Amino acid sequence: MKDYEVIIGLEVHAELSTNTKMYCNCSTSFGADPNTHCCPICTGMPGVLPVLNEKVVEYAVKAGLATNCDISRFSKQDRKNYFYPDLPKAYQTSQYDLPLCLGGHLDINVNGEKKRIGITRIHIEEDAGKLIHDAYTGDTLVDMNRCAVPLIEIVSEPDIRNADEAVAYMQTLKSILEYLNVCDCKMQEGSLRCDVNLSVRPVGQKEFGTRTETKNLNSFKAIHNLIEFETNRQIKVIEEGGKIKQETIRWDDAKGIGYAMRAKEDAHDYRYFPEPDLAPIVLSDEYVNNIKDNLPEMPHIKKERYMKEFSLPEYDADILTSSIKSANFFEKANDICNNPKAVANWIMGDFARMLNEKEIEIDESKVTPENLAELINLIDKGTISSKIAKQVFEDMFESGENAKEIVEKKGLVQMSDEGAIKELVEKVVQANPQSIADYKAGKDKAIGFLVGQIMKETKGKANPQIVNKLLLEIINK
């Protein structure tokens, strides 16, 4: 069997967080009753005229600048013609030969290795409606609420070589779009999704193989699994003497398989021509420079700052800054308790585990930055032990109560009275002569057992530093 190289390019569609649609005043909010956020303009009624939403251009330029693109001072919109039930005009308003943004790149990190992925272009376009297939009746319904919701399409160069790189690219892009606040990036709602173009070729061959395109993948897991599946499928076809067909693939995430939908279209199939109802987009240097000067701090810059300002390890800084939500939470909590490493450990540890179990974002949790900072202050003051703090945090996560209330209500204040603790230590030492002998024979683990017994006696409330100090004093006598 030959060695093969995988060639992957991604077309990422990001719905822009504008209040109104691309060419009309209809709302873009998600989850409304079907066909309630539409009007004659976005449903393509005869005789209507579109007017471009200025925010769409601003958000696209922001995305272009943040991904190192050149911003076109002159661009236009085009009609992309195709027939489908969720496209009432029978064409999509997009950009073809003169897009807003050209020639950018993103740097990704995969297993500690950095790689640059080129970005061919970013252009604006309107979204189509949504078909709803009723499995029970066999009917297909159409919801036009999503028609003309503004998108940017971010087209990568074919620089990606495996599933891990594709996911890292998507995660990096998602983080940038969230920092810019141009897209909410809720993949489960379809506001960030991607098409995967994939081909394989024998190692050493210069020409690309025939590619397939898989549409509308809206999770990192689906992207990873599709790439693994389609890579293996194409290699198997070639090894068995077959030829890859240029076709569009549909991915069934539940079954973990992809299957052909239709022959893949080329650009000429869409019969692009300039949109006659919309004027060209002409941008001044002043307009572009003003947006550039007001871009927020980007993830890679924030990461470097965290390492320098808070002395955090690169791993911690990378995790915290990967999401603007976790970065904001970290900064607010640290402003109060001034203990960056402790805040980072909580966010990356128990907090992250609970958020994953509940499948919610950090800003949707009942635990606020103020709550977490208060908990860390209680530990630092010696009011509660680290072990008790974990119990308190679980209560905070479930109830939303603050740490001090929970500690007082449940009587969890740490026991720091040396006299009381000494009595317990002496009792445990007398009851465990074998552990004392083991420790004196060089078995240091015996100390851990004795500390555990003391903590058990106090239900975790004894101050562990005092316990260790007194225990060693009594044993060494």
Buried (B, 14 or more C-beta within 10 A) or exposed (E): EEEBBBBBBBBBBBBBBBEBBBBBEBBBEBEEEBBEBBBEBBBBEEEBEBEBBEBBBBBBBBBBBBBBBBBBEEBBBBBBBEEEEBBBBEBBBBBBEBBBBBBBBBEBEBEEEEBEBBBBBBBBBBBBBBEEEEEEEEEEEBBBBBBBBBBBBBBBBBBBBBBBBBBBBBBBBBBBBBBBEBBBBEBEEBBBBBBBBBBBBEEEEEEEBBBBBBBEBBBBEBBBBBBBBBBEBBBEBBEEEEEBEEBBBEBEBEEEBBEEEEEBEEEEEBEBEEBEEBEEBEBEEEBBEEBBEEEEEBBBEBBEBBBEEBEBEEEBBBBBBBBBEBBEBBBBBBEBBBBBEBBBBBBBEBBBEBBEEEEEEBEEBEBBBBBBBBBBBBBEEEBBBEBBBBBBBEBBBEEEBBBBBBBEEEEBBBBBEEEEBBEBBEEBBEEBEEBBEBBEEEEEEBBEBBBEBBBEBBEBBBBBEBBBBBBEEBBEE
